[in-house]
Amino acid sequence: MGAVHSTVHKSCRWHRRKEDRPAEILTAALKTFSVKGFAATKLVEVAKEAGVSKGTLYLYFESKEALFKEVVSEFVLPQIAKAEEHAEQYSGSTKELMFNLVDHWRTHVLETELSGISKMMIAEASNFPDLAHFYLENVIQRTRHFVANLIELGIQRGEFRKCNSQYAARAFLTPMVFSAIWQYSLAPFDESYDINEYLNLSMDIFIRGILKENQG
């Protein structure tokens, strides 16, 4: 009986391990893409990081491009969805909500390997137009639309002055994009730079810039 139990247990462990492989490969890919960029990343490196063979990786992802798109779908898009859900449920002011969203982004994106994806796309977009279009449509445009809608809500509520919400959304997101790029480029060499102080000041300047005069 003991031998049978051991065999069954081993079989269950193997089955569970096999199901975990796509997630492990995606986690390894996120880490590798963030550090090395898209062009320099080799699938054999991703496979090694995930603890599988290159052949096993190809069982789940047909190309490096497909792997990257799945990384975005698995790790980046859920963060946007969480922000959208949080905004729908938030009962405070639009101003407070926008500060709150920046804090959430700082914790769940900037301070994680996800911030390396922004830097990678900006650096390599022109060399990989298909990935650039994919990222622009699914990440950038969705995020801009979400922020622009929040600004429109603030205008409707009388919190914000009338302005071009599309360009205001870009202004809101610019310090966040810059911080992500800096985090994976020159930040380790710039001891005078406090990323949190920069973000806090940038958000304060932005909010003050779109508040109505009678709003504090």
Backbone as ProteinMPNN parsed JSONL, in Angstrom:
{"seq_chain_A": "MGAVHSTVHKSCRWHRRKEDRPAEILTAALKTFSVKGFAATKLVEVAKEAGVSKGTLYLYFESKEALFKEVVSEFVLPQIAKAEEHAEQYSGSTKELMFNLVDHWRTHVLETELSGISKMMIAEASNFPDLAHFYLENVIQRTRHFVANLIELGIQRGEFRKCNSQYAARAFLTPMVFSAIWQYSLAPFDESYDINEYLNLSMDIFIRGILKENQG", "coords_chain_A": {"N_chain_A": [[0.828, -1.208, 0.0], [1.978, 1.182, 0.776], [3.779, 1.698, -1.277], [2.081, 2.088, -3.441], [0.718, 4.372, -2.604], [2.828, 6.201, -2.585], [3.452, 6.278, -5.295], [1.1, 7.378, -6.392], [1.07, 9.832, -5.113], [3.389, 10.983, -6.154], [2.652, 11.13, -8.822], [0.556, 12.985, -8.703], [1.942, 15.221, -7.854], [3.561, 15.674, -10.067], [1.648, 16.238, -12.027], [0.54, 18.587, -11.038], [2.767, 20.216, -11.071], [3.242, 20.361, -13.825], [1.051, 21.858, -14.645], [1.686, 24.235, -13.481], [3.72, 25.222, -14.985], [3.367, 27.139, -17.258], [2.858, 29.576, -15.828], [5.217, 29.807, -14.36], [7.077, 30.092, -16.395], [6.224, 32.512, -17.499], [6.68, 34.263, -15.358], [9.46, 34.09, -15.209], [10.043, 35.137, -17.726], [9.1, 37.773, -17.508], [10.921, 38.802, -15.635], [13.335, 38.536, -17.075], [12.891, 40.008, -19.482], [12.516, 42.555, -18.35], [14.999, 43.171, -17.272], [16.916, 42.71, -19.335], [15.779, 43.576, -21.706], [13.877, 43.354, -24.814], [15.079, 42.559, -27.325], [17.595, 41.566, -26.549], [16.974, 39.442, -24.945], [17.073, 35.981, -24.706], [15.353, 33.031, -25.548], [16.261, 30.668, -24.489], [17.455, 31.544, -22.186], [15.275, 32.419, -20.713], [13.957, 30.002, -20.391], [15.833, 28.616, -18.846], [15.827, 30.196, -16.526], [13.248, 29.652, -15.707], [13.458, 27.02, -15.145], [13.044, 25.004, -17.002], [13.26, 23.18, -20.128], [14.229, 24.543, -23.347], [12.697, 23.469, -25.346], [10.422, 22.689, -23.929], [9.418, 25.178, -23.241], [8.578, 26.076, -25.751], [6.37, 24.493, -26.096], [4.344, 25.826, -24.896], [4.482, 28.501, -25.678], [4.701, 29.964, -28.767], [6.568, 31.712, -29.837], [8.981, 34.338, -29.175], [7.752, 36.788, -29.296], [5.055, 36.102, -28.871], [5.289, 35.181, -26.292], [6.015, 37.535, -24.927], [3.683, 39.109, -25.29], [1.899, 37.619, -23.815], [2.992, 37.911, -21.299], [2.446, 40.62, -20.847], [-0.36, 40.482, -20.85], [-0.796, 38.848, -18.658], [0.447, 40.082, -16.452], [0.571, 42.948, -16.647], [-1.913, 44.031, -17.66], [-3.833, 43.153, -15.688], [-3.236, 44.905, -13.576], [-4.102, 47.362, -14.54], [-6.811, 46.785, -14.738], [-7.414, 46.432, -12.024], [-7.047, 49.032, -11.095], [-9.093, 50.347, -12.472], [-11.318, 49.059, -11.374], [-11.033, 49.793, -8.707], [-11.439, 52.55, -8.913], [-14.136, 52.65, -9.651], [-15.363, 51.84, -7.322], [-14.627, 53.692, -5.468], [-15.356, 56.178, -3.068], [-14.61, 58.706, -2.363], [-13.263, 62.029, -3.089], [-12.408, 63.063, -6.47], [-9.873, 64.076, -6.708], [-8.574, 62.951, -4.428], [-8.792, 60.294, -5.155], [-7.118, 60.122, -7.402], [-4.588, 60.629, -6.334], [-4.502, 58.398, -4.723], [-4.485, 56.338, -6.596], [-1.985, 56.714, -7.764], [-0.334, 56.048, -5.62], [-0.999, 53.349, -5.409], [-0.058, 52.421, -7.887], [2.637, 52.946, -7.547], [3.384, 51.097, -5.606], [2.607, 48.584, -6.704], [3.553, 48.475, -9.285], [5.795, 50.269, -9.986], [7.675, 49.585, -7.988], [8.212, 47.011, -8.607], [9.13, 44.368, -10.955], [7.632, 45.033, -13.123], [7.918, 47.678, -13.864], [10.091, 47.715, -15.507], [9.165, 46.972, -17.978], [7.945, 49.174, -19.193], [10.15, 50.841, -19.718], [11.535, 49.179, -21.454], [9.781, 49.011, -23.681], [9.687, 51.657, -24.618], [12.343, 52.023, -25.34], [12.693, 50.111, -27.352], [10.597, 50.078, -29.153], [10.517, 51.042, -31.843], [11.938, 49.139, -33.216], [10.425, 46.891, -33.113], [7.649, 46.9, -34.364], [5.158, 45.536, -34.336], [4.863, 44.646, -31.7], [4.926, 47.125, -30.513], [2.537, 48.332, -31.433], [0.714, 46.568, -30.27], [1.226, 46.982, -27.511], [0.717, 49.715, -27.271], [-2.027, 49.845, -27.927], [-3.271, 48.105, -26.053], [-2.257, 48.714, -23.525], [-1.221, 51.464, -23.172], [-3.154, 53.197, -24.475], [-5.522, 52.312, -23.26], [-4.996, 52.942, -20.59], [-4.65, 55.745, -20.737], [-7.216, 56.473, -21.58], [-8.71, 55.684, -19.365], [-7.671, 57.411, -17.333], [-8.28, 59.904, -18.469], [-11.065, 59.797, -18.387], [-11.44, 59.906, -15.626], [-10.552, 62.482, -15.108], [-12.445, 63.93, -16.555], [-14.637, 63.262, -14.988], [-13.957, 64.598, -12.639], [-14.15, 67.205, -13.59], [-16.904, 67.363, -14.185], [-17.913, 67.12, -11.62], [-17.217, 69.502, -10.575], [-14.789, 69.829, -9.4], [-12.423, 70.025, -10.872], [-11.022, 72.346, -13.223], [-12.194, 73.235, -16.522], [-10.667, 71.507, -19.154], [-8.514, 70.049, -21.673], [-9.04, 66.837, -21.503], [-7.741, 64.618, -22.52], [-5.096, 65.392, -23.053], [-4.456, 66.232, -20.527], [-4.497, 63.822, -19.205], [-2.23, 62.638, -20.286], [-0.317, 64.334, -19.174], [-0.629, 63.727, -16.49], [0.246, 61.076, -16.43], [2.881, 61.197, -17.298], [5.033, 61.725, -15.317], [4.99, 59.255, -14.028], [5.679, 57.417, -16.03], [8.231, 58.394, -16.611], [9.48, 57.863, -14.151], [9.456, 55.081, -14.102], [11.142, 54.524, -16.263], [13.525, 55.72, -15.383], [14.027, 54.22, -13.133], [14.956, 51.819, -14.149], [17.261, 52.544, -15.43], [19.156, 55.057, -14.97], [18.808, 55.498, -12.254], [20.177, 53.853, -10.255], [22.649, 55.078, -10.237], [22.346, 57.637, -9.445], [22.497, 59.177, -6.678], [21.337, 61.349, -5.495], [18.714, 61.414, -6.112], [15.4, 61.11, -5.173], [12.899, 59.047, -5.624], [10.3, 58.871, -4.639], [9.824, 61.393, -3.524], [9.984, 62.927, -5.835], [7.778, 61.943, -7.324], [5.647, 62.57, -5.601], [5.786, 65.389, -5.527], [5.412, 65.97, -8.248], [2.798, 65.015, -8.693], [1.404, 66.669, -6.951], [1.833, 69.195, -8.115], [0.543, 68.756, -10.576], [-2.171, 68.247, -9.823], [-2.813, 70.646, -8.5], [-2.693, 72.272, -10.691], [-4.956, 71.628, -12.231], [-7.082, 71.982, -10.567], [-10.091, 73.728, -9.699], [-10.293, 77.225, -8.988], [-11.521, 77.74, -6.543], [-11.204, 75.433, -5.188], [-9.542, 73.383, -2.743]], "CA_chain_A": [[0.0, 0.0, 0.0], [2.835, 2.364, 0.855], [4.35, 1.965, -2.608], [1.01, 2.643, -4.273], [0.477, 5.747, -2.15], [3.956, 7.01, -3.029], [3.326, 6.479, -6.735], [-0.009, 8.295, -6.634], [1.476, 11.156, -4.646], [4.353, 11.498, -7.122], [1.906, 11.462, -10.032], [-0.176, 14.233, -8.442], [2.904, 16.316, -7.823], [3.984, 15.925, -11.448], [0.538, 16.872, -12.729], [0.433, 19.961, -10.555], [3.957, 20.902, -11.569], [3.044, 20.625, -15.244], [0.083, 22.956, -14.76], [2.331, 25.465, -13.014], [4.797, 25.636, -15.879], [3.16, 28.419, -17.958], [3.019, 30.694, -14.894], [6.636, 29.906, -14.023], [7.748, 30.62, -17.583], [5.863, 33.927, -17.619], [7.404, 34.983, -14.306], [10.852, 34.157, -15.653], [10.102, 36.038, -18.879], [8.965, 39.139, -16.997], [12.204, 39.179, -15.033], [14.37, 38.642, -18.103], [12.566, 41.148, -20.342], [12.691, 43.797, -17.597], [16.418, 43.427, -17.046], [17.733, 42.667, -20.553], [15.094, 44.109, -22.877], [13.302, 42.33, -25.687], [16.021, 42.057, -28.328], [18.704, 40.833, -25.929], [16.476, 38.257, -24.252], [17.086, 34.71, -25.431], [14.38, 32.105, -24.969], [16.973, 29.679, -23.693], [17.672, 32.163, -20.88], [13.982, 32.385, -20.025], [13.722, 28.603, -20.022], [16.73, 28.303, -17.735], [15.308, 30.906, -15.357], [12.015, 28.976, -15.298], [13.764, 25.648, -14.773], [12.535, 24.067, -18.012], [14.046, 23.172, -21.36], [13.73, 25.44, -24.388], [11.631, 22.735, -26.032], [9.214, 22.768, -23.097], [8.89, 26.549, -23.382], [7.875, 26.17, -27.037], [5.088, 23.797, -25.996], [3.344, 26.773, -24.38], [4.584, 29.795, -26.359], [5.263, 29.648, -30.08], [7.632, 32.638, -30.208], [9.307, 35.327, -28.147], [6.703, 37.812, -29.378], [3.862, 35.559, -28.196], [5.606, 35.136, -24.862], [5.932, 38.895, -24.385], [2.283, 39.522, -25.251], [1.259, 36.927, -22.7], [3.502, 38.574, -20.092], [1.648, 41.83, -20.694], [-1.731, 40.081, -20.505], [-0.812, 38.189, -17.352], [0.965, 40.908, -15.364], [0.332, 44.389, -16.794], [-3.339, 44.34, -17.804], [-4.566, 43.034, -14.423], [-3.026, 46.104, -12.755], [-5.014, 48.378, -15.066], [-8.161, 46.367, -14.345], [-7.563, 46.712, -10.591], [-7.205, 50.48, -10.953], [-10.442, 50.668, -12.954], [-12.269, 48.556, -10.375], [-10.891, 50.637, -7.517], [-12.066, 53.84, -9.212], [-15.587, 52.464, -9.652], [-15.83, 51.62, -5.962], [-14.133, 54.749, -4.586], [-16.426, 57.11, -2.699], [-14.061, 60.016, -2.028], [-13.15, 63.009, -4.167], [-11.59, 62.652, -7.613], [-8.499, 64.441, -6.347], [-8.056, 61.919, -3.527], [-8.71, 59.052, -5.911], [-5.961, 60.154, -8.291], [-3.423, 60.423, -5.476], [-4.591, 57.015, -4.283], [-4.082, 55.49, -7.722], [-0.537, 56.837, -7.913], [0.252, 55.237, -4.552], [-1.19, 51.94, -5.776], [0.868, 52.152, -8.989], [3.995, 52.973, -7.017], [3.615, 49.851, -4.878], [2.365, 47.363, -7.469], [4.221, 48.517, -10.59], [7.114, 50.898, -9.948], [8.578, 48.861, -7.089], [8.29, 45.621, -9.06], [9.761, 44.211, -12.257], [6.751, 45.561, -14.16], [8.378, 48.99, -14.324], [11.067, 47.52, -16.568], [8.485, 46.797, -19.258], [7.773, 50.515, -19.783], [11.445, 51.266, -20.245], [11.835, 48.314, -22.59], [8.958, 49.36, -24.832], [10.111, 52.954, -25.138], [13.661, 51.872, -25.938], [12.752, 49.168, -28.463], [9.353, 50.088, -29.933], [10.739, 51.249, -33.28], [12.51, 47.921, -33.799], [9.426, 45.82, -33.049], [6.386, 47.633, -34.54], [3.987, 44.739, -33.951], [4.766, 44.72, -30.238], [4.619, 48.514, -30.179], [1.093, 48.509, -31.658], [0.032, 45.774, -29.244], [1.378, 47.637, -26.21], [0.027, 50.996, -27.345], [-3.474, 49.633, -27.915], [-3.765, 47.389, -24.888], [-1.784, 49.285, -22.259], [-1.146, 52.921, -23.157], [-4.429, 53.841, -24.801], [-6.498, 51.963, -22.223], [-4.662, 53.721, -19.392], [-4.974, 57.152, -21.012], [-8.684, 56.593, -21.6], [-9.142, 55.568, -17.97], [-7.32, 58.639, -16.614], [-9.055, 60.998, -19.063], [-12.426, 59.69, -17.841], [-11.399, 60.393, -14.238], [-10.45, 63.943, -15.167], [-13.775, 64.389, -16.962], [-15.495, 63.134, -13.811], [-13.614, 65.71, -11.76], [-14.708, 68.422, -14.188], [-18.348, 67.306, -13.989], [-18.185, 67.305, -10.195], [-16.842, 70.86, -10.192], [-13.498, 69.818, -8.705], [-11.373, 70.426, -11.802], [-11.391, 73.313, -14.245], [-12.333, 72.652, -17.845], [-9.394, 71.372, -19.861], [-8.468, 68.925, -22.596], [-8.8, 65.701, -20.609], [-6.816, 63.679, -23.142], [-3.734, 65.858, -22.81], [-4.273, 66.238, -19.073], [-4.179, 62.439, -18.849], [-0.818, 62.446, -20.626], [0.469, 65.071, -18.183], [-0.72, 62.96, -15.243], [0.99, 59.827, -16.555], [4.277, 61.415, -17.668], [5.983, 61.458, -14.222], [4.992, 57.831, -13.72], [6.472, 56.78, -17.078], [9.624, 58.79, -16.392], [9.993, 57.154, -12.974], [9.693, 53.688, -14.492], [12.338, 54.507, -17.11], [14.672, 56.067, -14.551], [14.252, 53.108, -12.211], [15.698, 50.773, -14.85], [18.361, 53.099, -16.208], [20.169, 55.831, -14.25], [18.523, 55.619, -10.821], [21.224, 53.289, -9.386], [23.854, 55.906, -10.259], [21.964, 59.001, -9.034], [22.222, 59.106, -5.244], [20.598, 62.541, -5.06], [17.335, 61.316, -6.615], [14.418, 60.415, -4.338], [11.8, 58.804, -6.545], [9.021, 59.149, -3.974], [9.68, 62.849, -3.432], [9.707, 63.407, -7.189], [6.4, 61.607, -7.678], [4.724, 63.348, -4.766], [5.799, 66.78, -5.991], [4.825, 66.006, -9.592], [1.351, 64.854, -8.57], [0.883, 67.868, -6.297], [1.829, 70.246, -9.135], [-0.492, 68.438, -11.553], [-3.492, 68.431, -9.236], [-3.001, 72.094, -8.301], [-2.847, 72.883, -12.0], [-6.284, 71.42, -12.819], [-8.144, 72.303, -9.609], [-10.761, 75.023, -9.816], [-9.699, 78.199, -8.071], [-12.138, 77.68, -5.219], [-10.971, 74.11, -4.614], [-8.284, 73.341, -2.019]], "C_chain_A": [[0.865, 1.262, 0.0], [3.4, 2.733, -0.492], [3.332, 2.57, -3.537], [0.762, 4.091, -3.919], [1.571, 6.678, -2.652], [3.864, 7.317, -4.51], [2.247, 7.478, -7.083], [0.381, 9.712, -6.252], [2.438, 11.801, -5.642], [3.659, 11.934, -8.4], [1.163, 12.777, -9.877], [0.758, 15.428, -8.446], [3.343, 16.683, -9.235], [2.902, 16.65, -12.226], [0.409, 18.332, -12.319], [1.596, 20.793, -11.076], [3.789, 21.28, -13.037], [2.088, 21.789, -15.449], [0.694, 24.29, -14.354], [3.325, 26.028, -14.019], [4.54, 26.938, -16.63], [3.371, 29.631, -17.05], [4.488, 30.899, -14.531], [7.437, 30.477, -15.197], [7.468, 32.114, -17.73], [6.575, 34.767, -16.569], [8.869, 35.152, -14.682], [11.011, 35.128, -16.818], [9.992, 37.495, -18.443], [10.291, 39.629, -16.437], [13.265, 39.42, -16.103], [14.129, 39.823, -19.034], [12.865, 42.47, -19.623], [14.162, 44.172, -17.464], [17.188, 43.58, -18.366], [17.099, 43.344, -21.754], [14.628, 42.985, -23.784], [14.341, 41.722, -26.626], [17.095, 41.176, -27.709], [18.255, 39.577, -25.196], [16.489, 37.048, -25.175], [16.114, 33.752, -24.746], [15.051, 31.022, -24.131], [17.258, 30.218, -22.29], [16.391, 32.145, -20.057], [13.701, 30.967, -19.535], [14.581, 28.21, -18.831], [16.253, 28.949, -16.444], [14.066, 30.213, -14.81], [12.257, 27.532, -14.873], [13.186, 24.617, -15.72], [13.466, 24.094, -19.216], [13.449, 24.159, -22.356], [12.587, 24.779, -25.147], [10.327, 22.777, -25.259], [8.579, 24.145, -23.212], [8.075, 26.673, -24.662], [6.561, 25.396, -27.049], [3.968, 24.753, -25.593], [3.336, 28.099, -25.145], [5.341, 29.611, -27.666], [6.418, 30.549, -30.495], [7.903, 33.589, -29.05], [8.262, 36.434, -28.13], [5.434, 37.355, -28.648], [4.075, 35.515, -26.692], [5.483, 36.522, -24.244], [4.481, 39.361, -24.273], [1.545, 38.864, -24.084], [1.74, 37.484, -21.362], [2.69, 39.837, -19.808], [0.232, 41.486, -20.243], [-1.82, 39.534, -19.091], [-0.464, 39.126, -16.203], [0.586, 42.392, -15.451], [-1.163, 44.708, -16.812], [-4.136, 44.155, -16.515], [-4.382, 44.241, -13.5], [-3.92, 47.248, -13.23], [-6.439, 48.052, -14.651], [-8.423, 46.655, -12.869], [-7.779, 48.201, -10.345], [-8.607, 50.908, -11.388], [-11.501, 50.24, -11.941], [-12.238, 49.41, -9.116], [-11.591, 51.981, -7.721], [-13.588, 53.743, -9.16], [-16.147, 52.38, -8.235], [-15.472, 52.761, -5.01], [-15.217, 55.784, -4.319], [-15.918, 58.508, -2.349], [-14.012, 60.94, -3.226], [-12.281, 62.464, -5.302], [-10.119, 62.951, -7.355], [-7.873, 63.367, -5.461], [-7.868, 60.6, -4.262], [-7.447, 59.026, -6.764], [-4.659, 60.01, -7.503], [-3.345, 58.965, -5.041], [-4.108, 56.063, -5.366], [-2.577, 55.544, -7.956], [0.166, 55.992, -6.854], [0.147, 53.75, -4.864], [-0.204, 51.555, -6.882], [2.302, 52.066, -8.48], [4.344, 51.633, -6.347], [3.581, 48.627, -5.781], [3.012, 47.341, -8.852], [5.647, 49.042, -10.459], [8.116, 50.101, -9.129], [8.671, 47.377, -7.425], [8.968, 45.572, -10.429], [8.893, 44.739, -13.397], [7.245, 46.9, -14.698], [9.406, 48.858, -15.444], [10.438, 47.364, -17.936], [8.283, 48.138, -19.953], [9.064, 50.995, -20.432], [11.801, 50.473, -21.495], [11.073, 48.731, -23.839], [9.384, 50.685, -25.441], [11.444, 52.832, -25.868], [13.623, 51.067, -27.236], [11.537, 49.187, -29.386], [9.605, 50.187, -31.435], [11.3, 50.009, -33.971], [11.513, 46.767, -33.846], [8.03, 46.441, -33.152], [5.148, 46.842, -34.148], [3.78, 44.78, -32.444], [4.405, 46.138, -29.801], [3.126, 48.789, -30.333], [0.286, 47.762, -30.591], [0.057, 46.486, -27.9], [0.628, 48.967, -26.176], [-1.479, 50.817, -27.204], [-3.972, 49.066, -26.588], [-3.377, 48.002, -23.546], [-1.898, 50.801, -22.253], [-2.498, 53.572, -23.395], [-5.505, 53.529, -23.76], [-6.259, 52.783, -20.955], [-4.999, 55.193, -19.583], [-6.48, 57.383, -20.975], [-9.235, 56.563, -20.176], [-8.877, 56.871, -17.204], [-8.11, 59.826, -17.153], [-10.49, 60.986, -18.54], [-12.485, 60.176, -16.396], [-11.344, 61.919, -14.209], [-11.785, 64.547, -15.589], [-14.75, 64.319, -15.788], [-15.233, 64.274, -12.841], [-14.156, 67.038, -12.264], [-16.213, 68.484, -13.958], [-18.734, 67.558, -12.533], [-17.859, 68.721, -9.717], [-15.538, 70.929, -9.426], [-12.394, 70.383, -9.586], [-11.9, 71.471, -12.773], [-11.49, 72.618, -15.591], [-10.977, 72.638, -18.548], [-9.509, 70.214, -20.841], [-8.076, 67.684, -21.785], [-7.803, 64.705, -21.194], [-5.36, 64.094, -22.898], [-3.44, 65.95, -21.312], [-3.913, 64.839, -18.586], [-2.711, 62.143, -19.15], [0.073, 63.132, -19.593], [0.494, 64.335, -16.847], [0.19, 61.73, -15.29], [2.487, 60.022, -16.794], [5.262, 61.184, -16.513], [6.076, 59.977, -13.862], [5.832, 57.068, -14.743], [7.95, 57.114, -16.89], [10.234, 58.018, -15.232], [10.312, 55.706, -13.301], [10.956, 53.571, -15.343], [13.596, 54.728, -16.264], [15.053, 54.915, -13.623], [15.129, 52.035, -12.844], [16.808, 51.33, -15.735], [19.373, 53.785, -15.296], [19.943, 55.946, -12.742], [19.621, 55.025, -9.926], [22.474, 54.151, -9.284], [23.598, 57.332, -9.751], [21.545, 58.994, -7.57], [21.384, 60.279, -4.746], [19.108, 62.455, -5.391], [16.474, 60.491, -5.674], [13.151, 60.254, -5.168], [10.444, 59.116, -5.925], [8.774, 60.647, -3.853], [9.349, 63.447, -4.797], [8.256, 63.144, -7.575], [5.403, 62.432, -6.89], [4.641, 64.798, -5.228], [5.137, 66.9, -7.356], [3.306, 65.91, -9.531], [0.717, 66.089, -7.927], [0.793, 69.027, -7.297], [0.717, 69.999, -10.143], [-1.883, 68.729, -11.002], [-3.783, 69.914, -9.019], [-3.272, 72.783, -9.63], [-4.238, 72.713, -12.601], [-7.421, 71.698, -11.84], [-8.801, 73.622, -9.964], [-10.219, 75.954, -8.744], [-10.261, 78.109, -6.661], [-11.97, 76.322, -4.549], [-9.617, 74.1, -3.909], [-7.7, 71.954, -1.979]], "O_chain_A": [[0.556, 2.255, -0.658], [3.501, 3.911, -0.835], [3.652, 3.456, -4.33], [0.612, 4.941, -4.797], [1.298, 7.796, -3.088], [4.145, 8.432, -4.95], [2.433, 8.326, -7.955], [0.071, 10.669, -6.961], [2.335, 12.99, -5.945], [4.006, 12.954, -8.996], [1.135, 13.593, -10.798], [0.429, 16.498, -8.96], [3.481, 17.862, -9.562], [3.191, 17.566, -12.995], [0.194, 19.205, -13.159], [1.417, 21.943, -11.475], [4.15, 22.384, -13.445], [2.299, 22.617, -16.335], [0.272, 25.346, -14.826], [3.726, 27.187, -13.913], [5.425, 27.793, -16.648], [3.998, 30.608, -17.46], [4.948, 32.034, -14.41], [8.368, 31.258, -14.999], [8.369, 32.891, -18.049], [7.027, 35.873, -16.867], [9.448, 36.222, -14.497], [11.999, 35.859, -16.891], [10.711, 38.353, -18.954], [10.727, 40.741, -16.734], [14.006, 40.401, -16.037], [15.062, 40.563, -19.346], [13.406, 43.396, -20.226], [14.523, 45.347, -17.537], [18.018, 44.48, -18.497], [17.791, 43.66, -22.722], [14.939, 41.815, -23.558], [14.464, 40.5, -26.708], [17.465, 40.152, -28.282], [19.085, 38.732, -24.86], [15.972, 37.099, -26.291], [16.062, 33.675, -23.519], [14.465, 30.521, -23.171], [17.298, 29.457, -21.323], [16.418, 31.887, -18.854], [13.261, 30.765, -18.403], [14.106, 27.545, -17.911], [16.272, 28.319, -15.387], [13.85, 30.184, -13.599], [11.372, 26.891, -14.308], [12.872, 23.497, -15.317], [14.357, 24.939, -19.302], [12.294, 24.561, -22.221], [11.628, 25.441, -25.543], [9.252, 22.887, -25.848], [7.356, 24.27, -23.273], [7.013, 27.295, -24.67], [5.724, 25.619, -27.923], [2.799, 24.525, -25.904], [2.294, 28.747, -25.247], [6.485, 29.157, -27.671], [7.174, 30.202, -31.402], [7.153, 33.637, -28.075], [7.927, 36.959, -27.068], [4.821, 38.122, -27.906], [3.157, 35.779, -25.916], [4.915, 36.674, -23.162], [4.097, 39.947, -23.261], [0.682, 39.474, -23.453], [0.976, 37.524, -20.397], [2.297, 40.09, -18.669], [-0.31, 42.135, -19.348], [-2.821, 39.741, -18.405], [-1.005, 38.993, -15.106], [0.309, 43.018, -14.428], [-1.622, 45.567, -16.059], [-5.049, 44.941, -16.263], [-5.281, 44.564, -12.723], [-4.436, 48.015, -12.417], [-7.192, 48.942, -14.257], [-9.521, 47.072, -12.501], [-8.585, 48.59, -9.5], [-9.232, 51.743, -10.735], [-12.459, 50.969, -11.684], [-13.278, 49.714, -8.532], [-12.254, 52.487, -6.816], [-14.252, 54.659, -8.676], [-17.275, 52.802, -7.982], [-15.952, 52.798, -3.877], [-15.913, 56.215, -5.239], [-16.718, 59.401, -2.068], [-14.636, 60.676, -4.254], [-11.514, 61.52, -5.11], [-9.237, 62.18, -7.735], [-6.755, 62.923, -5.723], [-6.901, 59.877, -4.021], [-6.774, 57.998, -6.833], [-3.731, 59.341, -7.957], [-2.267, 58.374, -4.996], [-3.402, 55.095, -5.082], [-1.963, 54.536, -8.306], [1.143, 55.304, -7.149], [1.08, 52.986, -4.618], [0.414, 50.492, -6.824], [3.082, 51.224, -8.925], [5.449, 51.113, -6.504], [4.417, 47.733, -5.652], [3.019, 46.305, -9.517], [6.601, 48.336, -10.786], [9.273, 49.955, -9.526], [9.154, 46.581, -6.619], [9.332, 46.606, -10.99], [9.373, 44.877, -14.522], [7.014, 47.222, -15.863], [9.576, 49.78, -16.243], [11.095, 47.596, -18.951], [8.433, 48.232, -21.172], [9.06, 51.494, -21.558], [12.307, 51.026, -22.472], [11.644, 48.799, -24.927], [9.434, 50.814, -26.664], [11.647, 53.469, -26.901], [14.432, 51.31, -28.131], [11.463, 48.382, -30.315], [8.965, 49.482, -32.216], [11.15, 49.852, -35.183], [11.737, 45.777, -34.544], [7.305, 46.506, -32.159], [4.176, 47.427, -33.67], [2.655, 44.932, -31.97], [3.667, 46.328, -28.835], [2.516, 49.409, -29.462], [-0.707, 48.278, -30.078], [-0.968, 46.584, -27.226], [-0.013, 49.303, -25.18], [-2.132, 51.545, -26.455], [-4.993, 49.514, -26.065], [-4.081, 47.83, -22.551], [-2.6, 51.364, -21.413], [-2.937, 54.407, -22.604], [-6.31, 54.397, -23.421], [-7.204, 53.258, -20.326], [-5.57, 55.82, -18.691], [-6.955, 58.367, -20.408], [-10.129, 57.337, -19.835], [-9.759, 57.373, -16.507], [-8.562, 60.668, -16.377], [-11.066, 62.042, -18.279], [-13.471, 60.79, -15.986], [-12.003, 62.562, -13.392], [-12.207, 65.565, -15.041], [-15.587, 65.205, -15.613], [-16.167, 64.851, -12.284], [-14.57, 67.891, -11.479], [-16.744, 69.53, -13.582], [-19.778, 68.149, -12.26], [-18.187, 69.093, -8.591], [-15.206, 71.97, -8.86], [-11.533, 71.126, -9.116], [-13.085, 71.479, -13.106], [-10.935, 71.535, -15.779], [-10.243, 73.626, -18.536], [-10.499, 69.482, -20.83], [-6.91, 67.512, -21.429], [-7.097, 64.024, -20.45], [-4.509, 63.264, -22.579], [-2.299, 65.766, -20.887], [-3.115, 64.687, -17.661], [-2.031, 61.48, -18.367], [1.095, 62.58, -19.183], [1.513, 64.321, -16.156], [0.83, 61.39, -14.294], [3.278, 59.119, -16.526], [6.26, 60.493, -16.719], [7.131, 59.505, -13.439], [6.605, 56.181, -14.379], [8.813, 56.242, -16.993], [11.376, 57.567, -15.317], [11.315, 55.163, -12.836], [11.744, 52.641, -15.172], [14.593, 54.021, -16.41], [16.231, 54.668, -13.362], [15.946, 51.413, -12.165], [17.246, 50.671, -16.678], [20.352, 53.161, -14.888], [20.813, 56.446, -12.029], [19.968, 55.641, -8.919], [23.272, 53.985, -8.361], [24.527, 58.133, -9.642], [20.366, 58.823, -7.261], [20.784, 60.196, -3.674], [18.331, 63.323, -4.995], [16.768, 59.326, -5.405], [12.419, 61.219, -5.388], [9.537, 59.577, -6.619], [7.654, 61.117, -4.054], [8.532, 64.363, -4.9], [7.582, 64.032, -8.098], [4.427, 62.937, -7.445], [3.553, 65.367, -5.309], [4.377, 67.84, -7.593], [2.606, 66.637, -10.235], [-0.376, 66.504, -8.313], [-0.202, 69.753, -7.325], [0.015, 70.935, -10.528], [-2.683, 69.395, -11.66], [-4.88, 70.383, -9.322], [-4.003, 73.772, -9.682], [-4.67, 73.548, -13.395], [-8.59, 71.657, -12.222], [-8.145, 74.532, -10.473], [-9.738, 75.499, -7.706], [-9.551, 78.374, -5.69], [-12.522, 76.08, -3.476], [-8.659, 74.71, -4.383], [-6.633, 71.75, -1.4]]}, "name": "protein", "num_of_chains": 1, "seq": "MGAVHSTVHKSCRWHRRKEDRPAEILTAALKTFSVKGFAATKLVEVAKEAGVSKGTLYLYFESKEALFKEVVSEFVLPQIAKAEEHAEQYSGSTKELMFNLVDHWRTHVLETELSGISKMMIAEASNFPDLAHFYLENVIQRTRHFVANLIELGIQRGEFRKCNSQYAARAFLTPMVFSAIWQYSLAPFDESYDINEYLNLSMDIFIRGILKENQG"}
